[in-house]
Amino acid sequence: MKELITFIFLQMITGGFGFILGFFILLQTCQNIGAELLRFGDREFYLDWWNSDSFASYYRKWNTPVQDFL
């Protein structure tokens, strides 16, 4: 039982690290590389989504390029 709990916690830590790393790579690095290659001046890819007070505000702020496209 102790091994199972240890395994689950290790998977949670690995998943959390993967989520943070994926967020950084996708929403920070890749978009900045694309903006640099296309000479795009406005680099506001996401707003302060962590301070959102509603789901509607969160979905508007977390990915600004998609929201502007829609």
N, C-alpha and C positions, 0 to 999 in steps of 0.2 A: 504494500500500500504506500509506503514511504517513497518507493521508486516512481510510482505513478504520479504522486503529487509533485515530486521533483521534476519529472518529465513535463507535466502540464505547465508548471511555472517557467521552465526553460523555454517552452514553446511560446508562452505569452510574451516573454522578454524578446525572443527572436522576432515574433510577429510585430511587436511594437516598434522595434528597431527598423524592421523592414518597411513599415508604414511611414515612419519619419523619413527614412532614406528615399523611399519612392516619392513622397511629397517634395522633397528637396530636388531630386533629379528631374521630375516631371514639371513642376510648377516654378522652379527657379532656374535650373541649369539649362534645360532644353529650350525653354522659351526665350531665355536671354541669348543663347547661341543663335537661334532663329532670328531674333530681333537684330542682333549684331550683323548677321549675314545680309539681312534685308534692309539694313539701315533704318530701322523703325525707331522713331524718337520717343514715343510714349511707352514706357516700360512698366506700366501699372497693371500687372497681370492678375493681382488679387488685392483685395482691400482687407481691412481688419475684421476678418470673419470670426475671429475668436471673441470679439466683443459684441456679436450679434444678439439682439434681444428677441428675435423670432425666427422661425424657420424660413419665412419668406426673405427676410433680410440676409440670413445665412446663405441661401441659395443664390442671391444676387451678388454677394460679395466674394465668395470663395473662388470663383473662376470668371473674372471680368471679361476675357475675350469671348467666351461662349455667350455670356449674357448680352454683350454688345452685338454679337452676330444674330441672336434671336430677336 
